[in-house]
Amino acid sequence: MTLIREIPNRELVGYIKQLIEAGRRVTFCPKGQSMWPFIRGGRDNVILTAPGILRRGDILLAEIRPGSYVLHRLIRQEGEQLFLMGDGNVRAIEPCTQAQVIAKVATLIRDGRYIDCDGRVFRQYSFWWMKLAPVRRYLLGIGRRIGIRP
């Protein structure tokens, strides 16, 4: 029998931070739809690692305000200031600093397949999705209308 226990975000992220700082990798199942279509909340899993050197397009776990955490894509960097945006968002951009970044998504696990987030194909898809931000609202709407659900 498998026991499932919901852990408050603050507590969960505290555990994740401790493990990442100890040099471990952490696997968890994110909730929410802000990263759809790249991450399906409640179904996909992600493997987190230490942030290391950050690049545009990386998916980061960050504390954007005290007690408020997001798993969003780095869309722009200006010095120490980072700007994050969920793939399923059309406008909302969250600023944070490098010090607020807790971890980086290294691998996406979908339907038993391991997808390297630093791999050429995944980065190409990510690049084009970021470029399509001005028309993302329409693309997401079309996806919902033809039955593609988050």
Secondary structure, DSSP 8 states (H G I E B T S, - for coil): --------HHHHHHHHHHHHHTT--EEE---SSTTTTTS-TTT-EEEEE---S--TT-EEEEEEETTEEEEEEEEEEETTEEEEE-TT-SS--EEEEGGGEEEEEEEEEETTEEEETTSHHHHHHHHHHHHTGGGHHHHHHHHHHTT---
